[in-house]
Amino acid sequence: MIVDVDSTIIRTKADKQDAVPTYKRTFGHHPLLAMRAETDEVLAGILRPGNAGANCAADHIVLLADALAQLPPVWQTGHHVGDDQSIVERRILVRSDSAGASHWLAEECVERNIEFSLGYQIDGRVRDGVACVQTGCWHPAVETDGSRRDGAEVVELTGLVNLDIWPAGTRLIVRRERPHPGAQLSLFDTIEGMRHTAFITNRTGADVAALELQQRQRARAENVIRDAKATGLSNLPFDDIVNNDVWMQLCFAANDLLGWAQRIGCTGQLRRATPKTIRHRLLHIAARITPTGQRLHLDRHWPWTDVLLDAIHRVRTAFTSLTVTTPQAAQAAL
């Protein structure tokens, strides 16, 4: 399982509790989210003031604990602080951008027998290491389908950069790529003519291109945040921080329910459609209730009425099969 950690800005009015200026020169809150990459579910979230730092290690530790608490017991086995690594039944990987690259979070992952993959700042040591790499040592970066990524190469700098302050087994991997139009380049990137990104990980394996691809796929978290905002997270309606926190949790539940309804009931492009598309095509279909209130008549002239009916049928079929499943089989399915 891959757990992505990321933060976002929610702009609100000045009369709301904990609404303060943000680092983006806006006004509002700065929540921190933990998301499951395989299903786009939001596992946990912390509603923080707008001036809360994106690299606050204490918040990352609390969020990680809250996210693990949401998992089934079989996934938690071996991932409590102090557990022996031999009792781990399911592997978990925590991913984050450079804001999550703190020694505290990395050590917490090691204590919980969790692998980590964290973005890393391109500092002077990394630049010196890149300068020492010979041309033939760079490996082609790959895409999801296994094809070569055009103009991108990766290399491991673990032996060229001192990583003693990080947990044992930490590796440093760098990708260089021809910059796309509009990319923000540092002076080092401008001189080299390539855009460089780096990350650290304690994962094993000789295929550095596969490890870099997995870290690059962390960008999917931005889509999850976008969908969560489309289900209500972009608006915090209350003045009190406690009520707004409850609202945020309800938004996460709405995002997860809608996502699972799409995967179970929809086919084709609708399985990956945004909440805005689902709302327009399926949830806004005109309908009327019969006098007895037992049946719902949908507008037959709406182009996606049959799609909605098929989706409802699939969800009902899945629910029926789940209710007759034994508890042991249901636990195995989880």
C-alpha positions, 0 to 999 in steps of 0.5 A: 500500500502506498500512502501519499502525504500532501498539503493544500491551501483553502481560502476562507474569510477572516472571521473564521477561527484559525484563518490567517495569511498563508505562504501563498499570500492568501488567507485561510487554512492549510490542511494536511492530508494522507491519501491511499494512492491505489484507490484515491481514498483520503485516510486522514486529514489535519485542519491547520491554520493558514500559517502552518508550515508544509514541512512541520514534522510533528504534524506529519507524525500525527497524520501518519498515526491517524492514517494507519489507524484507519486501516484494517487490523491486517494492515496494521500488524507490524506497523506500530512503534516498536513492532518486530519487522518479522511480524509485518504482513502487508508492506506500506510505503509513505511518499511525500514531496520535499516538504515531508523530507524530515529526519523525524518522519523518516525515523518514524517510518523506520520504527514502524517498519514502513518504507519511505520515499521523500522528495529532497532539495537540490542543495550544494552537496547534490549539485556536486554529486551530479557534477561528478557523475560520468555521462555513461552512468545515467539510466533512461527514465521510464513511463508507466507502460515501460517505455522510455521517457523522452529526454529524462535520465536517472542516477543514484548518488548514494555513494557521492553524497553523505547521508549518515544523518539519515536512517541506515539504508537511505538512498539518494536518486536524482532525475534530470530532464529537458525542461518543458516550457514554463518550468521553473529552473534554478541557476544550476539547472540553467547552467546544466541545461536540464531540470533536476529533481531528487528524492531519498528512499530506503527501498531496496532494488537495483532498478533505480528507474522503477523507484523514480517512476514510483516517486514521480507517480506521487503527483496523483495526490494533487488529483485527489486533493482536487476531487476532495475540494470538489466534494466540499473541501474548498468551502469551510462554512462554519466559524468554529474550527471544530465544526469545520474539522467535522465538515472536512471529515465529511468531505473526505467521506463523500470523496471516498464514497463517490470514488468507490461508487464510480469503480463499482458502478461505472465503466469506461471513462466515468470510472476515472471522471472528476466529481464535477463530471459525475455531478453533471452527468449522473447526479443532476438527472431530473426525476420525480417520486411516485405518489406512494414514494416507492419508485423514482422515475428518471428523465428518459430523455437525459443522455446518461439515464441508462448509464446511471441505471446500469451503475445502480444495478452494479452497485446493488449487485455488489452490495448483495454479494457482499452481504452474503459473504462470510466474515472470513472471506470479507476479511481476506478480501480486505 
